[in-house]
Amino acid sequence: MNAPLPDAVRRALESVTLDDKYTLDHGRAFMSGVQALVRLPMLQRQRDALAGLNTAGFISGYRGSPLGGYDQALWAAKKHLAAHHIVFQPGVNEELAATAVWGTQQLDLYPEQKKFDGVFGIWYGKGPGVDRSLDVFKHANMAGTAKHGGVIALAGDDHIAKSSTAAHQSDHVFKAVGFPVFFPTSVQEILDLGLHAFAMSRFSGLWAGMKTIQEIVESSASVSVDPDRVNIVLPEDFIMPPGGLHIRWPDAPLEQEARLMNYKWYAALAYVRANRLNHTVIDSPNARLGLIASGKAYNDTRQALHDLGLSDELCRAIGIRLHKVGVVWPLEASITREFATGLDEILVIEEKRQVIEYQLKEELYNWREDVRPNVLGKFNEPEGDHSGGEWSMPNPASNWLLRAQADLNPALIAKAIAQRLDKTGLMQRLSADQQALVRARIALIEAKERSEQTLVAATDRTPWFCSGCPHNTSTRVPEGSRAVAGIGCHYMTVWMDRSTSTFTQMGGEGVPWVGQAPFTKERHIFANLGDGTYFHSGLLAIRQSIAAGVNITYKILYNDAVAMTGGQRVGERPEGHSVLQIMQSLVSEGVAKLVIVTDEPAKYAGVALSPGVTVHHRDELDRLQREFREIAGCTAIIYDQTCATEKRRRRKRGTMADPARRVVINELVCEGCGDCSEQSNCLSVEPVETEFGRKRRINQSTCNKDFSCVKGFCPSFVTVEGGQLRSAKTAADRPNPHVLAALPEPTLPLADTAYGIVVAGVGGTGVITIGQLLGMAAHLEGKAVVTQDAAGLAQKGGSTWSHIQIANRPEAILTTKVGTAEADLVLGCDPIVAATKTTLSAMREGRTRVALNVHGTPTAAFVHDPNWQFPAATCDTAIAQAVGDAQVGRFDADQRSTPTR
C-alpha cells in the first residue's frame, strides 16, 4: 500500500531471516509442520545440553507424501543440524532406514566406544513405509531404547488417498507393534508432543509413534521455539523393575516380551498420566454429553462447536464436556474415567477406523449400567436396539454417524453434535435464539450438500505428465500389448490412453504376472518401473520374474531425479545411481536381453557397456518393444531421459545447458488437427483461436524443449536456432509502475475471529507460494496465522489449494482449513479450480468475495480432444451463483502480465 510501514513491522523486516525457524533461541518463528520436524531434534539437543547431557541425533527414512518435503528440508538445514551433532542419512528403503535407527540405540551396548551420552533417533515414512517396516519395528521395540537415546517413528498418513494408491491409517499398525501413538493437532504440538515423545521413549524403553497427516504437517503457523516451553514430568507412581526397561544384551525373546507387556506399556501410561497428555479442555459441573477427539478431528470439533454458536461458556452452561487426546494408544484409563464420570453419553470423534472408541468401550465395560455412559462414534444405534453394535448389524453402513471412510470435516461433525444435542435433550437448554443459530448452521450445511449433489462440474484438472516429461514417450506400448503400472509419476498412465492398467505396491512391479502367466493365453506384458523404485526394492521384483521364468519386459524409467517428491537424486547416495550401475546389476541378475534407450545416444559414445547391451535413440522404442515381446524370459529396457521438471530447475540454476533452440507453430499453416498433441502428449501445445478457426501454438513459458511435438512432420512447425524470445508487449505498452495512480487504502477486517482465505489454482503455478507469502506477512505483522497447503499429485497440473486463516490471536484459529461456507476471500487463480465443489463449498453469499482470474488455461483433456472448449461461462455462473455476481471481481491475469511469445 502507499502508507509507511508500522514501526513494529519495519523492525521485524530488518531482523527476520528465512533461517529463523532453525536459529532463533527463543521467541516465535513462522514454520511449516515439516520444518518443525527439522527443528524438533535441535530442540531436543538443546534441552539435553541444558540438562548436562552431551547427546547427538540420527534421522533416517524414505521420502513420501505427506512427508514428501522432509528429506529436502533436512538437506537444506544441514549446517544447522551439524551444529547440533545431528546426522541425516536417508535409507535405501523404509525398513533399512528403521534398522539404521535401531542401531543408534544399540550404542549403549558398547559403552567404552561411545562418543556421546546417547543418540536419539527419528524414523520417517508415509503409510506404505510403515506397513513395510513392521518386522523391524517389532524387533526394535522389543529390544528397547537407550537411557539417553529414544526414538520417534513419524508416519505420514494420507487419509483420503490424495497422493497415494490407498488411504492409510497407521494408528492400528503402530498399536500392533506396541508403539504409543502421539497425534499432534498443530505445528506447535509437533514440537511440544515431539519432546514428550522423546522423553516417554527414554522413560519407557519404547519407540514412540507419531502420526502426521497433510492438514497438520503441511500447514504453517507462527510458533514458540523456546527450549524450556515444555515441562517434562517423570512419573512418580511407576515402580521400575530390576534392571530397568532399556536395551541390553544378551536379551532372550520371551524376556523382551515379558518386559514389554508387564512394564513398558504401563510406564508409557504413567508418563501420559503425569504429563496430562490427555486432558479435558471444556468442563461443566452438570455435564451430560462428552465429546472426545484427537489430532485433526479435535480441531474440526472445535470449529464445529464454533460454527454452531456453542462457545466454551455456552458448552459449560448446557452440559457439554470436551476431552482432547494427545496419545491415542494406549488410552490412559484414570484420565478417561475422570472425563466419563457423570456423563450420559460420549461421542467419540476420530477419523478412519476406531482407535479411541474401542478402548473407551473396553474401559467402561464393567461400570454399573446406571452410571455407564452410552458411547457412540462411527455408528448410530437404531432406536431401541441394544443388540451389540456395528458387528451385529446386517448393514451397519446405513447407520453411519461419523463415517470411517475418507475423512471428517467440521460440517459432518457439526451435524453429529446437533443430532446428539437433540437426542440427549441438551438442545432444550439453549435459548430460542441459540437453538435457531444451531439449526440455521445445520440448514446451511445441508443446503451446501444438496447443491454439491446437483452441481455438474464444468470439468476437472486431471494431473498429467509435465510438459516434455520422458514418460510421455517411455510409457507407450506397441499395439496389441499391455503394460502394468507401479509407484511413481508414471502411475498416471492408468488414466491415460496407454494400454496400462493395474498396479502394485512399491517394489512389486510386474510380479502379479508371475501368478497370471500359467493361466492365461497372453504370452507377454510390459511393466513400468521407476528408477527410484528400482533402487528402493524394484530389483527384487525383477529377480522374482527372472526366477519364475515368465515372459515380461521391464521398462526401467531412468529420469535422473525423483520428481514426484521434489527432484532428489536417484538412490540415497550423494552421487545417485547411474544407468551403468543398473545395467551391470541387471546383467548379473540374468535378464535375457537388455538395451538402453535415450534421447541422447551420443553421450554413450566410448562408454564401456556390458556384452550384448546396445544403445538406441528413443525413436526406436516402438520397434524395440515389438522385438522384445517376442523374446522368451525376462528382458529389460532402460529408458534414459532426464526429468523435464528437473531439467527446468537445472537450467535456471545454470547447471545444465539450455539449448538455443525453440519450436514455434506457424498458425497460418496449422490445420488444427491435433496430431502434435497426440505425438507429444504435451500440455504446452495449446489451442489458439484465429479468424481462420482453431489452431495450435507452443506455450513458450511452459515448454521444456523435449521436441516430441515435431514427430508428426507437420509443415506448420518451425524450429528456430539461436533466436531469443521477445516480449509480446513493447515497452510503450507496459504500464509504468512509477506513474500508477495511488491505490486506495483497504478497510481491514477486525479479525477477532479467523479471516479465511482460499487460494484455488493449478499445481505448480504458485498457489502454495501465495499462501506462504501471506502467512509470513501476517507473522511479521504479529498476527496469528495458519496456512495449509494441498499439493500431492496436484503438482502435476492438477487442482491445488492453499488455505490461509488470519486472526488477532492464536485462539481464534481453530483448524487448519477454511471450512464449509467459511471463506471470506477466494483468490481464484484458475476458473475451473475455483468452480469445483471443493472451492464452492467454502463460499457463502453475503460473506465471500471472489477475485477471479478469467484466463482459460487448457486442461489435459485438450491433449486428445482437439475440439475441447474451456468452460468459462459455466465456471463463472457457478461462482456467481455461490456468492452473488456483485461479489466477483474478474481480471485476466495473463493479459495483464508480460508473457513472451
C-alpha positions, -999 to 999 in steps of 0.1 A, spaced: 0 0 0 10 37 0 12 42 38 45 38 55 51 5 74 43 4 111 74 5 132 69 -30 145 66 -44 110 96 -24 98 118 -37 128 106 -73 121 116 -69 84 150 -57 94 157 -87 116 138 -116 101 155 -143 81 143 -175 65 166 -193 89 148 -180 120 129 -213 123 162 -230 129 183 -204 145 161 -184 170 170 -194 206 136 -182 218 106 -163 207 83 -171 177 91 -182 142 69 -190 112 74 -225 100 56 -255 84 49 -288 101 77 -303 81 101 -276 92 90 -282 128 101 -318 124 135 -304 114 136 -281 144 125 -308 168 158 -327 171 176 -294 175 153 -286 205 159 -320 220 197 -315 217 193 -280 233 173 -294 262 198 -322 267 227 -297 269 208 -276 294 204 -308 315 242 -315 313 240 -343 286 261 -345 255 238 -361 230 235 -365 193 208 -373 168 202 -395 138 174 -393 112 166 -418 85 137 -427 64 123 -427 29 106 -398 10 69 -398 6 38 -376 9 27 -361 32 63 -362 44 75 -356 9 95 -325 17 110 -337 49 143 -350 34 147 -319 13 141 -297 44 167 -317 63 193 -313 35 186 -276 34 192 -273 71 223 -295 70 246 -269 86 221 -262 114 217 -299 121 255 -305 120 260 -278 147 238 -299 170 256 -332 161 225 -344 142 232 -368 113 207 -372 84 212 -404 64 184 -414 41 175 -451 39 176 -471 7 140 -481 18 119 -477 49 128 -509 67 165 -504 62 161 -468 75 143 -482 106 171 -507 111 197 -480 110 177 -460 136 176 -492 157 213 -492 156 216 -459 174 200 -474 205 225 -503 204 254 -479 211 247 -484 248 258 -520 244 293 -508 237 299 -481 264 336 -480 260 333 -469 224 306 -442 229 313 -406 217 281 -392 232 259 -399 263 232 -410 240 218 -407 204 181 -400 198 166 -412 166 138 -402 142 125 -425 115 101 -412 89 79 -426 61 45 -425 46 18 -451 54 31 -478 30 65 -474 45 51 -480 80 35 -512 67 68 -523 51 87 -518 83 66 -538 107 92 -565 113 119 -540 122 96 -520 144 86 -551 164 121 -562 170 135 -528 178 106 -520 202 110 -553 220 148 -547 223 142 -512 238 157 -477 236 188 -463 253 187 -444 285 196 -411 269 185 -420 234 149 -425 225 132 -429 191 102 -414 174 87 -431 143 70 -405 121 41 -418 100 28 -396 72 -8 -408 67 -28 -400 37 -64 -404 49 -80 -396 16 -55 -412 -8 -48 -378 -23 -13 -388 -34 -13 -425 -25 -26 -456 -41 -45 -465 -9 -58 -445 20 -37 -450 51 -42 -451 89 -10 -460 108 -26 -460 143 -35 -496 141 -1 -506 127 17 -488 155 -5 -504 180 2 -538 166 40 -534 172 34 -518 206 43 -481 198 24 -455 219 7 -433 193 10 -395 195 -13 -374 173 -4 -336 173 -31 -311 163 -9 -283 151 26 -272 142 32 -261 178 22 -295 190 46 -312 166 73 -296 187 57 -300 221 44 -335 217 77 -344 199 97 -335 230 72 -355 251 76 -385 227 114 -385 231 110 -382 269 84 -411 270 106 -432 248 136 -428 272 115 -434 303 96 -464 290 121 -480 267 95 -479 239 97 -464 204 71 -436 202 49 -434 172 38 -400 159 10 -398 134 10 -368 110 -14 -360 82 -14 -334 55 -37 -310 73 -12 -307 101 23 -314 88 17 -294 56 3 -264 75 23 -235 86 20 -212 117 38 -189 140 51 -210 169 71 -207 200 106 -222 198 116 -216 234 136 -248 245 121 -246 280 85 -243 268 76 -279 276 78 -290 312 87 -327 314 74 -346 345 88 -380 351 62 -403 368 65 -410 405 38 -436 406 56 -462 384 80 -487 400 108 -496 377 116 -534 376 151 -546 384 174 -538 355 151 -511 342 135 -510 308 163 -501 284 181 -521 258 205 -548 269 225 -578 257 220 -607 259 182 -605 259 161 -635 252 129 -630 231 105 -641 259 122 -618 284 118 -590 259 81 -598 255 75 -600 293 92 -567 298 71 -551 271 38 -565 283 44 -562 321 62 -529 323 69 -508 292 33 -500 282 24 -492 317 55 -469 320 42 -451 290 7 -448 305 23 -434 337 41 -408 316 8 -398 299 -8 -395 333 20 -375 349 21 -350 320 -17 -349 313 -11 -355 277 -49 -363 275 -70 -337 293 -104 -321 295 -105 -288 277 -141 -278 285 -157 -290 316 -191 -284 332 -204 -291 367 -235 -307 352 -220 -323 321 -242 -348 303 -227 -351 268 -190 -358 264 -170 -352 232 -136 -369 229 -113 -363 200 -77 -362 188 -55 -347 161 -72 -331 132 -106 -343 144 -101 -323 176 -95 -292 156 -126 -299 135 -146 -305 166 -136 -270 180 -146 -255 147 -179 -273 146 -188 -261 180 -178 -225 170 -199 -228 138 -229 -239 158 -226 -209 181 -215 -230 210 -188 -211 228 -168 -226 257 -190 -207 281 -222 -220 265 -209 -255 264 -203 -254 301 -237 -239 307 -257 -266 288 -235 -295 300 -210 -304 272 -176 -317 282 -148 -317 256 -117 -340 260 -85 -338 240 -64 -370 235 -27 -364 227 -18 -401 229 -45 -422 212 -30 -456 221 -28 -468 248 -56 -447 262 -48 -438 298 -76 -451 320 -77 -429 350 -79 -397 329 -105 -413 308 -126 -422 339 -124 -386 351 -137 -375 318 -165 -401 316 -178 -398 352 -213 -383 353 -219 -383 316 -250 -398 300 -234 -401 266 -200 -399 249 -195 -391 212 -161 -403 200 -149 -381 171 -119 -397 152 -110 -402 116 -108 -435 99 -113 -468 118 -120 -468 156 -90 -465 179 -102 -444 208 -138 -457 206 -129 -493 211 -106 -486 240 -131 -463 257 -158 -490 255 -135 -516 270 -125 -493 299 -162 -485 306 -175 -521 301 -176 -531 338 -191 -499 350 -226 -503 366 -253 -498 340 -268 -468 359 -236 -448 357 -220 -461 325 -225 -436 297 -237 -446 263 -208 -445 238 -213 -436 201 -188 -428 174 -188 -443 139 -224 -456 142 -258 -445 154 -276 -473 173 -310 -477 158 -337 -466 182 -342 -492 209 -316 -516 195 -291 -528 221 -280 -559 203 -243 -553 203 -233 -525 179 -219 -525 144 -208 -561 141 -243 -574 149 -260 -553 122 -266 -568 87 -259 -534 72 -242 -510 96 -232 -486 69 -269 -474 68 -263 -461 103 -231 -441 99 -229 -412 123 -192 -402 118 -180 -422 88 -148 -443 88 -141 -439 51 -124 -408 37 -121 -381 64 -142 -359 86 -147 -322 85 -164 -296 108 -196 -298 88 -200 -335 93 -191 -332 130 -215 -303 135 -244 -324 121 -235 -352 145 -232 -329 175 -265 -312 167 -282 -346 164 -269 -357 198 -279 -324 214 -315 -332 202 -313 -368 214 -300 -360 248 -323 -331 254 -294 -306 258 -308 -286 228 -336 -275 252 -311 -259 275 -303 -234 248 -323 -202 244 -347 -199 214 -321 -176 196 -293 -201 203 -313 -230 190 -322 -210 159 -284 -204 153 -277 -241 156 -305 -251 133 -295 -223 108 -260 -237 106 -272 -272 100 -296 -259 74 -267 -241 56 -246 -273 57 -274 -294 43 -281 -268 16 -245 -269 6 -245 -307 5 -276 -306 -18 -261 -281 -41 -230 -302 -44 -250 -332 -53 -268 -314 -81 -238 -294 -93 -225 -306 -126 -188 -298 -126 -177 -279 -157 -146 -302 -160 -117 -310 -138 -80 -307 -139 -67 -343 -141 -30 -345 -130 -8 -351 -161 28 -355 -171 47 -323 -172 55 -307 -205 84 -326 -220 82 -354 -195 101 -385 -206 71 -406 -196 52 -391 -225 73 -413 -247 86 -440 -224 53 -454 -213 39 -461 -247 35 -497 -257 30 -513 -292 -4 -520 -304 -16 -554 -292 5 -552 -260 -4 -540 -225 16 -527 -196 12 -527 -158 19 -497 -136 38 -491 -104 46 -463 -79 59 -430 -92 49 -403 -117 43 -430 -144 14 -443 -123 -6 -416 -140 -7 -437 -172 -36 -457 -157 -59 -428 -166 -42 -420 -199 -47 -439 -232 -16 -460 -227 -30 -496 -225 -18 -496 -189 -39 -510 -161 -35 -523 -126 -6 -515 -103 12 -529 -72 28 -518 -40 62 -502 -43 87 -529 -52 61 -554 -65 60 -541 -101 53 -568 -127 52 -596 -101 14 -602 -104 23 -615 -139 41 -644 -122 7 -655 -108 -11 -649 -141 12 -663 -167 5 -700 -162 -33 -695 -165 -37 -671 -195 -34 -672 -233 -15 -639 -231 22 -645 -238 39 -613 -226 34 -580 -208 54 -548 -201 60 -535 -166 69 -499 -159 94 -495 -131 107 -461 -119 144 -456 -112 137 -446 -76 116 -477 -70 143 -498 -86 168 -486 -61 142 -489 -32 132 -525 -38 123 -529 -75 153 -550 -83 138 -578 -62 107 -577 -84 129 -583 -115 147 -611 -96 114 -627 -89 103 -626 -126 136 -640 -137 134 -668 -111 98 -676 -123 109 -676 -160 80 -655 -171 79 -635 -204 80 -599 -193 98 -568 -203 107 -543 -176 109 -507 -187 131 -490 -162 123 -454 -165 155 -436 -156 148 -399 -152 179 -389 -131 157 -374 -104 127 -383 -82 105 -356 -94 74 -368 -76 88 -357 -43 110 -328 -52 138 -338 -76 160 -357 -53 188 -377 -69 181 -413 -77 191 -436 -49 201 -423 -15 238 -418 -22 252 -384 -29 263 -395 -64 230 -411 -72 226 -444 -90 236 -445 -126 223 -462 -158 255 -482 -160 252 -494 -124 216 -506 -132 229 -522 -164 255 -541 -146 231 -553 -119 205 -565 -144 231 -583 -165 243 -600 -133 208 -610 -124 204 -627 -157 180 -608 -179 176 -624 -213 182 -592 -232 189 -556 -222 191 -523 -242 194 -487 -233 171 -462 -250 177 -425 -247 171 -391 -262 209 -385 -263 227 -416 -277 258 -396 -283 266 -394 -245 272 -431 -246 299 -428 -272 331 -445 -259 313 -458 -228 321 -494 -219 289 -514 -219 282 -549 -208 284 -576 -236 253 -576 -256 240 -543 -244 233 -517 -271 222 -480 -271 193 -467 -292 176 -435 -299 141 -431 -283 126 -430 -318 134 -468 -320 113 -476 -289 83 -490 -307 105 -513 -328 124 -525 -299 94 -532 -278 79 -553 -307 111 -572 -308 113 -577 -270 78 -590 -267 88 -620 -288 118 -629 -266 113 -657 -241 121 -648 -205 126 -616 -186 140 -587 -206 147 -551 -197 148 -517 -214 164 -489 -196 148 -457 -208 173 -428 -200 160 -392 -203 162 -366 -176 130 -355 -158 116 -324 -176 110 -305 -143 145 -312 -132 159 -300 -165 140 -268 -159 154 -264 -124 190 -271 -136 187 -248 -165 175 -220 -142 204 -227 -118 229 -228 -147 239 -264 -140 225 -277 -173 229 -262 -208 197 -246 -222 196 -254 -259 194 -223 -281 166 -239 -300 128 -235 -299 99 -248 -318 71 -225 -329 39 -232 -349 30 -211 -379 -7 -205 -373 -14 -197 -409 -2 -232 -419 -16 -252 -390 -48 -271 -397 -57 -276 -361 -57 -314 -365 -41 -320 -330 -16 -347 -342 12 -327 -325 -7 -333 -292 -11 -369 -299 26 -374 -307 38 -355 -277 11 -359 -250 23 -325 -240 4 -298 -222 24 -270 -238 7 -275 -271 -23 -252 -266 -52 -240 -287 -54 -205 -302 -85 -191 -318 -79 -172 -350 -100 -157 -378 -94 -189 -397 -105 -212 -369 -88 -230 -341 -51 -235 -345 -22 -246 -322 7 -228 -306 35 -237 -282 34 -221 -248 70 -210 -246 67 -202 -209 60 -239 -200 78 -257 -229 107 -278 -216 122 -284 -251 115 -321 -254 107 -316 -291 84 -347 -293 57 -325 -309 77 -323 -342 74 -360 -348 43 -356 -368 62 -340 -397 37 -311 -398 47 -283 -421 34 -257 -397 63 -264 -372 92 -241 -374 125 -248 -355 143 -216 -345 180 -220 -338 198 -193 -317 168 -169 -315 157 -153 -283 121 -148 -272 108 -113 -272 81 -98 -252 46 -98 -265 43 -62 -254 65 -33 -264 80 -11 -237 54 15 -246 26 -9 -240 37 -18 -205 23 2 -176 49 23 -157 47 14 -120 61 48 -111 32 67 -126 3 45 -114 -25 61 -96 -24 59 -58 -42 28 -45 -70 34 -20 -63 21 15 -84 -10 22 -108 -14 50 -92 -41 71 -114 -67 88 -113 -68 126 -100 -104 126 -114 -111 161 -124 -144 145 -104 -161 118 -105 -144 84 -105 -172 59 -87 -170 25 -88 -199 -1 -64 -197 -30 -75 -221 -58 -54 -228 -88 -33 -252 -109 -5 -271 -92 30 -258 -100 18 -222 -107 25 -205 -74 -7 -213 -54 12 -225 -24 37 -197 -27 9 -172 -24 -2 -190 8 34 -188 22 38 -152 14 5 -142 31 14 -164 61 49 -148 65 34 -113 61 8 -120 88 36 -134 111 57 -102 106 27 -81 115 23 -100 147 -10 -117 137 -20 -152 144 -19 -172 112 -23 -207 100 -18 -218 64 -25 -252 49 -14 -265 15 -29 -292 -6 -4 -305 -32 5 -342 -38 -3 -352 -74 -17 -317 -79 18 -306 -86 14 -323 -119 -11 -298 -133 -39 -308 -111 -61 -288 -88 -45 -273 -57 -55 -251 -29 -39 -230 -2 -59 -221 29 -49 -191 50 -65 -180 82 -55 -148 99 -67 -135 133 -56 -112 161 -49 -141 185 -40 -177 180 -70 -190 200 -93 -176 173 -80 -201 147 -94 -235 154 -85 -256 124 -61 -256 95 -85 -254 67 -113 -229 58 -145 -248 64 -179 -251 47 -192 -216 39 -164 -200 59 -143 -183 32 -141 -145 34 -120 -143 3 -113 -167 -26 -84 -160 -49 -95 -179 -80 -62 -183 -99 -80 -207 -123 -117 -206 -131 -120 -244 -133 -105 -250 -98 -124 -220 -84 -156 -236 -97 -150 -271 -82 -172 -285 -55 -143 -282 -31 -139 -244 -36 -176 -237 -39 -183 -254 -6 -162 -228 11 -182 -199 -4 -212 -182 11 -234 -155 -3 -232 -124 19 -197 -133 32 -174 -144 5 -157 -122 -21 -140 -138 -51 -111 -123 -71 -112 -144 -103 -85 -148 -129 -107 -154 -160 -78 -166 -182 -85 -201 -195 -56 -224 -193 -63 -257 -212 -66 -289 -192 -52 -323 -201 -85 -331 -219 -73 -310 -249 -44 -334 -255 -67 -360 -271 -97 -339 -279 -88 -311 -304 -124 -297 -301 -123 -293 -263 -136 -259 -252 -127 -241 -220 -159 -239 -199 -155 -202 -190 -192 -194 -188 -201 -225 -168 -174 -217 -142 -184 -181 -140 -220 -189 -135 -213 -214 -107 -192 -189 -88 -216 -160 -93 -245 -182 -80 -225 -192 -50 -216 -157 -38 -236 -132 -59 -224 -116 -91 -216 -83 -73 -191 -101 -51 -170 -114 -80 -141 -93 -93 -129 -105 -127 -94 -100 -140 -74 -116 -169 -40 -120 -152 -25 -135 -183 -34 -105 -204 -20 -81 -178 13 -99 -174 41 -96 -199 45 -131 -213 69 -140 -240 58 -154 -273 
